[in-house]
Amino acid sequence: MRKAVAHLKKSDPVLSAIIKRIGPCCMEFGPPEFHSLAEAIIYQQLNGKAAITIFKRFAALAGEPLTPEGILKLSDEQMRSVGLSKQKSSYLKDMAERAARGELDFTRLPKMSDDEVIKHLTQVKGVGVWTAHMFLMFTLRRPNVLPTGDFGVQMAIKKHYKKRKLPKPEQMEKIAKPWEPYRSIACWYLWRRLDVKTM
């Protein structure tokens, strides 16, 4: 991580200023397994507190860590009772069924390239490229992911790189070129910068 931070400081003056403000990088990682992806699906489009509440209730019903068997034994009513929408329930069931059939195999992911991981995960209903990017960054610990569809990263680039509008993916790629091979770590700093209130 020190090497990554040193590289980013040297290669981009804007990022260097952000790193000075934030301090050391302390990304938190989860294990690359079924449970983590199920959690990511539950967290989609929800704010932190609501997501945590729903996730805790769901895990209490299905059992922790979440398993395909634990999810498949729940009825639609049970899933609704913890606050899951009909759509999210169908995503979680689809994911559990694919894992039970062996189509979704978490043991193979560490050996796959980033693009192969995205392809493998997005076969699940409700798992888009953004969710796959988060999984690559925070569970598979891939250092060079640039989630061009992430609103937080777009906002931070617009603000700190003085763009009039939210940047398009190709603009983001261009700005992030000097960050390689540590784009994930650069994005972590951009997210943190949004969280930190300026005095």
N, C-alpha and C positions, 0 to 999 in steps of 0.2 A: 504493500500500500504506500509506503514511503517513496518508493521509486515512481509510482504512478503520480503522486502528488507533486513530486519534484519535476517530472516531465510536463505536467499541466501548467505549473507555475512558469516554467521556462518558455512554453510554446504559445501562451496566450495571455497578454497583459490584463484583459478584462477578467478572465478566470483567476488570474494571480491575485487580483484585488479581492475577489470573492473568497478565495481560500484563506487569505490573511484575516478576513473578518470571522469566518466560521471556525477555523482551527482544524485539528486533525480529522480525517475521514473515519467515521465509525458506522459503516453500513452494517445492517443486521441481516443475517441470512437464515432461511428456513431449510429443512431437509427436502431434497427433490423427490417428492412422493405424492401419491394420490391425495393425501390430506391437504397438502399445500395448494394444489390446483382447485380443490373443492372450496377451500377458504377464499381463494382469489375470485371464484365465481360469485360467492355470497357477497363479497365486498364491492362488486361492480356497481357503479352509480349510486352508492350510498355514502352518507358522511360517516366519519369514524365511529362516533358513539352508537348510532343506529346499527351499523354493521356489526360491531362487537357484540351488542345485545342479541341480535338475531343469530349470530354465529354460535354464541354460548348456549342459547336455548336449543339450537339445532343439534349441536354436539352432545348435549345432555340426552337428547332423544336417540340419536343414531349411534352414540358411543364414540369416545376419543381414544386414539386418533381415528378419524373418519375412514371407513373402508367401504368398498363397493357393496359388500353383504349388508353392512349396517344401514346404508342408504336404501337399498332395494327392499328391505323389510318394512319400510315406512309407507303408510298410505298417503294419498294426496291430502286428506283432511289433516293428518298429523303434521305434514309439511307446512300446510297453510296456518296451522295453529301457532307455529313459532314465528310467523310474520313473513314467510317466503312467498313471493308472488307465484302465480301459476307458471309463468315463464321460467323463473329461476328453478322452480321445482323440476320442470321438464328438462332443463339443462343438466341438473345434478343427476337425474335418473339416467339421461342419455350417457353421461360420463361414466356412471357406475356400471351400466350395461356393457359399454365398450371395454371397460377394464376387466369385467368378469369374463368377457369373451376372448380377452387377450389382444384385442385390436389396439388398446392403449396400454403401452408397456413402459413403465417408469424406469425399469432397470436398464433399458437401452439408451435412455436420454443422454447420460454423461458422455457416451461415445459418439453422439451425433453432432454434426455441425449446427451452427445457429439456425441456418435456413431449414435444415431437416427437422430440428426441434419445433420450429414454428409450424411446419407442414403437419407434423405428427399431432401436435396439440390442437390445432385449429380444425381437425376433423370432428372434434366435440362440438355439439350445438352450444352456442353461447360463448365459446372461447374464440375471441378474435385476435388479431395481431397484437393489440395492446397488452392483453392478458399474457400472451406468449412472451412478449418482450419483458414483462415484469417477472415472469417465471425464470427466464434466462438470466436476468440480473440478480434477483434476490434468492433464487433457490439453486440454480446451476452455477452461480457466481461467475458468469461470463463477463470479462472486463470491458468488452468493446461494443456494447449494445447502444444504439441510439433510437429511443422510442419516438419516432417522428410524429406519432399520433397522440402523444401525451400533452394535455392542455397546460400542465404546470411547466413543462420544459419549453413549450411554445411561448408562454407568458414571460418566463424568465429571459429567454433569448430576445424577445421583443423589447423588454425593458432595458436590459443591460447592453444589448448590441444596437440600441437606438433605432429600432425598426418602427415604421409608422403603423404597419399592420402585423397581425400574427404571421410568423414566417411559414412558408410552404416547405414541404419535405426537402426539395432540392436545395433551398436556401440553408436549411438546417444542416444538411450534409456538408455543404461548403464551409459553414462556420465551424463545424465539428471536425473538419479534416485535420487541423493541427493537434486535436486531442487524441487521435489514434496512437497506440492501441488501448486507450483507457477512457473511451467515451462514457461507459457506465458510471465511472467515478466522477467525471465532469457533470453528468446529469444529477447525481446525488447532491453535488454542491449547488447546482441551480435550484433544485427542490428546496434545499435547506435555506437558501437565500430568500426564497418566497416566504418561508415560515418566520424568518427573523425580522422583527419590526425594526425599522430604522428610526433612530431617535431624532 
